[in-house]
């Protein structure tokens, strides 16, 4: 995890662990997230990768206009789902839903896929 964090930091990324997302909205040039906790703040982001595990759907629901759906009526529940702009219409937002144990094994492949989706290479 520290290696990932170091690589992300060198590329200009920030990681907010244990920061409850209270609400969010699509803003000029990106996404604004209202984050609670000891010191609440607004994070203005060009790119958000919502990878909050099983809480990812709750985080997505807190962003105005986003209604996460993993599957439709009568469809089997998938193990996990990667959702980009084509699914929800918000540029710069990627939702990673339901990714637990198999996602950890696939984390580098998932990262490559997300980077391709966001045209970040």
N, C-alpha and C positions, 0 to 999 in steps of 0.2 A: 504494500500500500504506500509506503514512503517513497518508493521509486516512482510510482504513478504520480504521486503528489508533486515530487520534484520535477518530473517531466512536464506536468501540467503548468506548474508555476513558471518554468522557463519559457513556456509558450504563451504566457499572459493569462492563464486560467486561474480561477479562484474556486475553492471548495468550501461549501458551507455545511458542515456536519452538525447534526442535532439542532438545527435551526428550524423551528416550526414556521411553515409558510401559512400566513394568515389569509392573504388574498393576493391577487395579481391581476394585471391588465396588460393588454397590448398597448404599447406606447410608441411614440415616434422613434424609429430606429431600433426597436427591439421589444423587450418585455420588462415590465417593472414588477418586482415581487416585494410585497410587504412581509417582512420577516419579524416574528415575535421573539420572545426570550428575554433574557436579562436586559439587554440593550436592543430595543426594537429599531429597525431601520428599513429603508427602501433600497433594494438592490436593482440597479438598472443594467440590463444585460442584453448584449447583442445575440447571444446564444444561450439557451437553457437546455441542459440534458437532464430531464427529470428521471432520476434513477433511485427513487426513494423506496425501492423494494415493494413490499405489499402495501405501502402507503402512497405509492405513485399515483394511483387513481384519485385519492383524496387531494393530493397536491394539484393534480390536473384540474379537478373540479373547482379548486379555489381560484383558478385563473379565469376571469370573466370571459364567457363565450366558448369555453372548452368543455365538452361533454364526453368524457372518455367512455368508450365501449370496446370491450375486448371481443365480444361475439354477439351475434344477432339471435333473435328468437329461434329456437329449435336447432341451433348449431352447437356442436360440442365445444367446451371451454378449452382454448389452447393453453399449452404450457406457459408460453410467454409471448408478448407482442411488442414489436418496435413500431412506433407510430410517428410519422413525420408530417410535414406541411400538407402533403396530399390528403391526409386523413382528417386534419383539423383546421387547416387553413391559416396557421400562424407560422410565418417565416422565422427560422431560428429556434424553434421548439421541437425537441425530440422527446417523446415519452417512452420509457422502458417499463412495461407493465409485467408483473408477475415473474420477474427474473430472480430466481433464488439459486439453488445448487447447480443446475445445469448451466445457468448463466455465468457462474464463476468459472467453470471449466471453459466456457466459450468467450470469456471476457475480451480477449485480444481480437477475436473475429468480430464480436459485437462492436468494439471500438472502431475497427476498420470500417464496418458497415455504417456506423453513425457518422464517422468522418467523411465518408463518401456522400451520404445523404446531405450533409451540411457543406459540401465542397470545401472541406478543410483538410488540406494535405500539405 
